[in-house]
Amino acid sequence: MRGWQQGFLVCVCVLGAWPVYAKADEVPLALVVLSRHGVRAPTQHADTLAQWSARSWPAWTVGRGELSARGAALAEPMGRAYGARLGLAGCPAAAEISLYADVDERTRATAAAIARGLSAACPPRVASASGKLDALFHPVKAGVCAMDRAQATEAMLKTAGGDLAHYANRQAASLALIQQALGPTPDVLCAREGAQAPCTLTQLPTRIVPRSEDGHANIALGGGLALASDAAEVLMLDAVERPSQDKVGAPALSRMLDAHVAAFGLTQWTPYLAQRRGSALLARLSAELARAGMPGAPRLSVLVGHDTNLANVGALLGARWQVADWPARATPPAGALVFAVYRGEGGARTVRVEYWAQPLSGLLAGGSDIAPERARVALNACPDGRCSLDALLGSMRPMADAACVP
């Protein structure tokens, strides 16, 4: 087992029985879902990829960051799985379904694919905000609340145990696999990162980088771990998009993605950053859960955003998950954090929290009709993944910073 993940797997790998009142085949009153978009083209420019490696990067038939046709086909089974879990009719009533997506093409197209999976004959309508930016998914970038760079830097260093180099070095095995896939590091990249050529990813110092987005202060990671994180994600997306051409395999790709999860541990799971970036969505999820199972409320409410959104919300909830053959805390394409609401003893509502994702090995095997696997998610308020809805809501509301909620 990967040493840095052991703490997270203590709770999620012991798959004991649910509490006696929660039957495995019990149909929920409602599902509230926070989903990542599906398989997309890289967001990086071709010249950026060329700076990472001289390897031949695959050409995509869609624009940068856009959902591919295969990504859409793979997202449809997620919609079918949601509908099947709820026992929805082949043509569900409009009031039963709420689909809301971020404004990016990949999120809207993923939501549309989920809608087709729910009902090919009469797919539910997908709603999105008008304009180029939705503050629900990007409150800092939208200027709803500010990121204090000094506080963010201090918080990230605390997450790293006070030593970024040591934190990055713990991912040496992952970086070595990524280096093998990329080939020799171009001299220009070595020079840009302040290393003498020839160099490797492990020799590029990891650092915290101030940045600005749409004129608003933000912060990111630079150096070896950041480059490895981005490269691992691109390599995974390339492999899933073209499974017949994959030469790496699921176990090695999963190990590469350790670097991505570790980088997110600093940039997205660090509590201060997660609260700045995730409070708006946490408040929205709280509102959706508060009405779940009540008269007139949708039986299925799906919010389609990004891996960063899932990490931010996961951090605020103290979530621990590991699903199928993905690394712990990974956020696979079209995967989702799923809150299933039930009617418990005495009529009180209870909630079961799971992470749904299609296995990486299944995605690499070809085909598109791949059912998701489900893994229990332990939360601070629900250590075994199930608790009263009131207990969960009581833990969520204080965690959302009102200053960051539009």
C-alpha distance (Angstrom), angle and dihedral (degrees) to the residues before:
residue distance angle dihedral
M1 . . .
R2 3.78 . .
G3 3.77 106.3 .
W4 3.81 98.3 -137.3
Q5 3.81 91.3 52.9
Q6 3.80 98.3 51.7
G7 3.78 94.1 94.1
F8 3.78 92.4 53.4
L9 3.79 94.5 47.8
V10 3.78 96.6 54.4
C11 3.79 91.9 84.5
V12 3.79 103.0 29.7
C13 3.78 100.9 47.2
V14 3.79 96.4 55.5
L15 3.77 96.9 83.8
G16 3.78 98.9 -173.0
A17 3.76 124.0 159.6
W18 3.78 121.2 -68.7
P19 3.81 116.2 -112.5
V20 3.78 110.9 -68.3
Y21 3.79 94.5 -104.4
A22 3.82 92.0 58.1
K23 3.79 108.3 76.8
A24 3.79 115.3 -161.3
D25 3.80 92.1 -126.4
E26 3.80 96.1 42.8
V27 3.80 112.3 130.1
P28 3.82 111.9 -126.9
L29 3.77 122.5 -126.8
A30 3.79 88.2 -131.3
L31 3.79 145.1 -14.1
V32 3.80 123.8 -135.8
V33 3.81 110.4 -165.5
L34 3.79 135.9 -170.3
S35 3.81 106.5 -166.8
R36 3.75 135.5 -174.7
H37 3.80 118.0 -134.4
G38 3.79 118.3 -101.1
V39 3.80 133.3 -104.8
R40 3.79 110.4 -38.4
A41 3.78 140.2 175.2
P42 3.82 115.8 -93.4
T43 3.80 114.8 -79.8
Q44 3.80 90.4 -142.9
H45 3.80 123.6 94.3
A46 3.80 117.0 -108.9
D47 3.81 90.1 -112.4
T48 3.81 89.9 56.1
L49 3.80 90.8 53.3
A50 3.81 89.0 48.3
Q51 3.82 89.1 54.9
W52 3.79 89.7 55.0
S53 3.79 95.6 51.2
A54 3.79 144.1 -9.8
R55 3.81 89.7 -132.7
S56 3.78 117.8 119.2
W57 3.79 105.8 -96.5
P58 3.84 114.3 -149.8
A59 3.79 117.8 -107.3
W60 3.80 116.6 -120.5
T61 3.80 123.8 -147.4
V62 3.82 92.6 -140.8
G63 3.78 132.6 61.5
R64 3.79 125.3 -90.0
G65 3.78 111.4 -62.8
E66 3.81 94.4 2.8
L67 3.80 124.9 134.2
S68 3.80 112.6 -102.5
A69 3.79 124.5 -135.5
R70 3.79 88.5 -108.6
G71 3.79 89.5 49.4
A72 3.80 89.4 55.4
A73 3.81 92.3 46.5
L74 3.81 90.5 50.8
A75 3.82 92.6 49.4
E76 3.81 93.6 55.7
P77 3.84 94.0 72.8
M78 3.80 88.2 57.0
G79 3.81 88.6 60.2
R80 3.80 90.5 47.6
A81 3.80 90.0 50.8
Y82 3.81 92.6 51.7
G83 3.79 91.4 49.2
A84 3.80 92.8 46.7
R85 3.81 92.1 49.4
L86 3.80 89.9 55.3
G87 3.81 95.5 38.5
L88 3.79 90.9 -124.0
A89 3.78 120.2 -179.7
G90 3.80 120.7 -106.5
C91 3.78 89.4 -101.9
P92 3.82 106.3 30.4
A93 3.78 120.2 -158.9
A94 3.79 114.9 -99.0
A95 3.80 91.4 -118.2
E96 3.81 91.0 58.6
I97 3.81 95.3 63.4
S98 3.81 133.3 56.2
L99 3.81 117.0 -176.9
Y100 3.78 117.5 178.4
A101 3.81 123.8 172.6
D102 3.78 137.5 -175.3
V103 3.80 113.0 -104.7
D104 3.82 96.7 -104.8
E105 3.78 116.3 109.1
R106 3.82 92.0 -119.9
T107 3.79 93.9 54.6
R108 3.80 95.1 44.6
A109 3.81 91.5 46.0
T110 3.81 91.0 48.4
A111 3.80 90.9 51.5
A112 3.80 89.4 49.7
A113 3.81 89.8 52.0
I114 3.81 90.8 50.0
A115 3.80 87.6 50.8
R116 3.81 90.6 53.3
G117 3.78 89.1 49.5
L118 3.79 89.7 53.6
S119 3.79 91.3 50.8
A120 3.79 126.4 -8.5
A121 3.81 90.6 -171.3
C122 3.80 97.1 50.5
P123 3.81 111.2 9.9
P124 3.81 114.1 -165.4
R125 3.79 118.7 -108.8
V126 3.80 118.8 -94.6
A127 3.80 117.7 -140.1
S128 3.81 127.0 -157.6
A129 3.78 136.8 168.3
S130 3.78 120.3 -95.0
G131 3.79 118.9 -113.5
K132 3.79 132.4 37.4
L133 3.80 99.8 -67.5
D134 3.80 134.4 42.0
A135 3.80 112.4 -153.8
L136 3.81 90.1 -156.9
F137 3.80 89.3 72.2
H138 3.83 98.5 27.9
P139 3.83 110.9 29.7
V140 3.82 95.4 156.7
K141 3.78 94.3 46.8
A142 3.81 88.9 46.8
G143 3.81 91.2 52.2
V144 3.81 95.6 -117.2
C145 3.79 89.3 130.2
A146 3.79 133.1 2.4
M147 3.78 131.1 -115.0
D148 3.81 112.3 -134.0
R149 3.80 101.7 -144.6
A150 3.80 95.0 -158.2
Q151 3.79 91.8 50.9
A152 3.80 91.2 44.3
T153 3.81 91.9 50.7
E154 3.79 91.8 49.5
A155 3.80 91.0 48.3
M156 3.82 93.4 49.5
L157 3.80 91.4 49.3
K158 3.79 89.2 51.2
T159 3.82 89.9 52.8
A160 3.81 88.4 50.6
G161 3.79 90.8 53.2
G162 3.78 90.7 -109.8
D163 3.81 94.4 -65.2
L164 3.81 120.1 84.0
A165 3.80 92.9 -176.9
H166 3.78 92.6 55.2
Y167 3.80 91.3 45.0
A168 3.81 90.9 52.8
N169 3.80 93.3 43.7
R170 3.79 89.5 60.2
Q171 3.82 85.7 69.9
A172 3.82 94.2 53.7
A173 3.81 93.1 119.2
S174 3.79 91.5 51.4
L175 3.81 92.0 47.1
A176 3.80 90.9 49.6
L177 3.81 91.0 56.0
I178 3.79 91.2 47.4
Q179 3.80 90.0 48.5
Q180 3.79 89.4 52.3
A181 3.80 90.7 52.9
L182 3.81 93.6 45.9
G183 3.79 98.0 42.3
P184 3.82 123.5 -146.0
T185 3.79 116.3 -3.3
P186 3.84 109.4 -110.9
D187 3.80 113.6 -110.1
V188 3.80 91.1 -124.6
L189 3.80 90.2 59.8
C190 3.80 91.7 48.8
A191 3.80 89.9 52.3
R192 3.81 93.4 46.0
E193 3.79 90.5 53.0
G194 3.80 93.8 46.8
A195 3.80 96.5 -108.2
Q196 3.80 128.0 127.0
A197 3.80 115.4 -112.4
P198 2.92 130.5 -82.3
C199 3.79 92.9 47.8
T200 3.79 140.0 156.1
L201 3.78 132.0 -140.4
T202 3.80 90.4 -103.2
Q203 3.83 89.2 58.6
L204 3.81 94.1 55.7
P205 3.81 106.7 93.5
T206 3.80 114.5 -122.4
R207 3.79 112.1 -130.0
I208 3.79 142.3 170.2
V209 3.79 111.9 -107.9
P210 3.82 125.8 -158.7
R211 3.78 111.6 -138.7
S212 3.77 140.4 172.5
E213 3.81 126.5 -135.2
D214 3.79 119.0 -168.3
G215 3.80 88.1 -19.3
H216 3.82 94.4 -53.1
A217 3.81 124.1 117.1
N218 3.77 114.8 -107.1
I219 3.78 138.2 156.0
A220 3.80 137.4 -135.3
L221 3.79 143.8 169.9
G222 3.79 125.6 -97.5
G223 3.79 136.8 -176.5
G224 3.78 132.5 41.8
L225 3.80 101.0 -22.2
A226 3.80 92.3 45.4
L227 3.81 92.9 49.8
A228 3.81 91.3 45.7
S229 3.80 90.7 49.3
D230 3.79 93.3 53.1
A231 3.81 93.0 42.5
A232 3.81 92.8 50.3
E233 3.80 90.6 52.9
V234 3.81 92.1 49.5
L235 3.80 92.2 46.9
M236 3.80 90.2 51.2
L237 3.80 93.0 48.7
D238 3.82 91.4 47.5
A239 3.81 90.7 51.3
V240 3.81 94.9 47.9
E241 3.81 91.3 46.1
R242 3.83 91.8 51.9
P243 3.81 105.9 26.4
S244 3.80 93.5 165.6
Q245 3.80 89.2 61.3
D246 3.81 96.8 46.6
K247 3.80 112.1 122.1
V248 3.80 98.0 168.9
G249 3.81 106.1 63.7
A250 3.78 132.9 -146.8
P251 3.84 98.9 -78.9
A252 3.82 93.7 54.0
L253 3.81 93.5 42.1
S254 3.78 90.2 49.9
R255 3.79 89.7 51.9
M256 3.80 90.5 49.1
L257 3.78 89.6 53.0
D258 3.80 89.3 60.8
A259 3.81 85.1 81.6
H260 3.80 90.8 53.9
V261 3.80 92.5 49.7
A262 3.81 91.0 46.8
A263 3.81 92.4 51.1
F264 3.81 89.2 49.2
G265 3.80 87.3 51.1
L266 3.79 86.5 68.1
T267 3.80 103.2 33.6
Q268 3.82 102.6 34.6
W269 3.82 109.6 16.1
T270 3.82 97.2 47.1
P271 3.84 102.4 112.1
Y272 3.82 98.9 -126.6
L273 3.80 93.4 48.4
A274 3.80 92.5 42.6
Q275 3.79 91.7 53.0
R276 3.80 93.1 49.1
R277 3.80 92.9 47.8
G278 3.80 102.0 30.8
S279 3.80 107.1 40.2
A280 3.80 94.9 90.3
L281 3.80 93.2 54.4
L282 3.79 92.5 42.2
A283 3.80 89.4 54.7
R284 3.81 90.5 48.5
L285 3.81 92.1 49.2
S286 3.79 89.5 48.9
A287 3.79 90.5 53.2
E288 3.82 92.0 48.0
L289 3.79 91.6 48.7
A290 3.80 92.4 47.0
R291 3.81 90.4 61.6
A292 3.81 97.4 34.9
G293 3.79 111.6 123.8
M294 3.79 92.8 11.6
P295 3.82 123.4 122.2
G296 3.80 112.2 -79.6
A297 3.81 94.6 12.7
P298 3.83 121.3 122.1
R299 3.77 116.5 -98.0
L300 3.80 88.9 -143.7
S301 3.79 123.6 35.9
V302 3.81 115.9 177.9
L303 3.80 126.6 -176.2
V304 3.81 113.1 -168.7
G305 3.78 116.1 -157.1
H306 3.79 139.2 125.3
D307 3.79 142.1 -59.7
T308 3.79 88.4 -102.1
N309 3.81 90.3 58.4
L310 3.80 91.9 52.2
A311 3.80 91.6 48.2
N312 3.81 92.7 49.0
V313 3.80 93.6 49.4
G314 3.80 90.7 42.7
A315 3.78 90.4 54.5
L316 3.80 93.2 49.4
L317 3.81 90.9 50.8
G318 3.80 94.5 43.5
A319 3.81 88.5 -121.2
R320 3.80 124.3 -175.8
W321 3.80 121.3 -171.9
Q322 3.77 142.4 151.3
V323 3.79 118.3 -177.0
A324 3.81 129.4 -168.7
D325 3.82 112.4 -44.4
W326 3.81 96.5 -26.1
P327 3.82 121.8 109.6
A328 3.80 119.2 -94.7
R329 3.83 110.5 -80.2
A330 3.81 91.9 12.2
T331 3.81 116.8 149.1
P332 3.83 106.0 -147.6
P333 3.81 122.4 -162.0
A334 3.83 110.9 -77.5
G335 3.81 89.1 2.0
A336 3.78 117.6 138.8
L337 3.77 148.0 -160.8
V338 3.81 103.6 -125.5
F339 3.80 126.4 -161.7
A340 3.82 111.2 -165.3
V341 3.80 113.7 -163.8
Y342 3.81 120.6 -153.6
R343 3.79 138.1 177.2
G344 3.79 106.1 -109.6
E345 3.77 134.2 -166.2
G346 3.77 112.9 -47.5
G347 3.80 91.4 16.7
A348 3.80 96.5 -75.4
R349 3.78 115.8 138.3
T350 3.79 120.2 -112.3
V351 3.78 130.2 -170.0
R352 3.79 133.6 -144.1
V353 3.82 116.6 -161.5
E354 3.80 121.6 -151.4
Y355 3.79 140.4 163.0
W356 3.80 114.8 -132.2
A357 3.81 121.9 -161.5
Q358 3.78 139.9 147.2
P359 3.83 111.4 -110.3
L360 3.79 114.7 -100.8
S361 3.80 90.0 -132.5
G362 3.80 89.2 54.2
L363 3.79 92.5 50.0
L364 3.80 89.7 51.7
A365 3.80 92.9 48.5
G366 3.79 92.3 70.5
G367 3.77 130.1 -118.7
S368 3.77 123.9 86.7
D369 3.82 107.5 -126.2
I370 3.80 92.9 91.8
A371 3.79 117.4 151.8
P372 3.80 117.2 -141.6
E373 3.76 123.1 -113.6
R374 3.80 118.2 -133.1
A375 3.79 126.8 -137.7
R376 3.77 128.6 -175.1
V377 3.81 115.0 -109.7
A378 3.79 118.4 -146.3
L379 3.81 114.8 -148.2
N380 3.78 131.0 -172.9
A381 3.82 88.4 -112.0
C382 3.83 93.7 40.0
P383 3.82 107.4 35.8
D384 3.81 93.9 177.2
G385 3.80 93.7 40.1
R386 3.78 96.1 -101.9
C387 3.79 131.2 78.7
S388 3.76 142.4 134.5
L389 3.77 113.4 -60.7
D390 3.79 89.9 -127.4
A391 3.81 90.3 57.3
L392 3.80 91.6 51.7
L393 3.80 93.7 46.0
G394 3.79 90.1 47.6
S395 3.81 89.6 56.8
M396 3.80 95.4 44.1
R397 3.78 100.9 52.1
P398 3.83 97.7 61.2
M399 3.81 91.1 46.9
A400 3.80 94.0 60.6
D401 3.81 110.7 85.9
A402 3.79 105.3 -139.2
A403 3.83 90.3 -149.3
C404 3.82 88.6 66.4
V405 3.81 97.0 46.8
P406 3.83 113.2 94.5
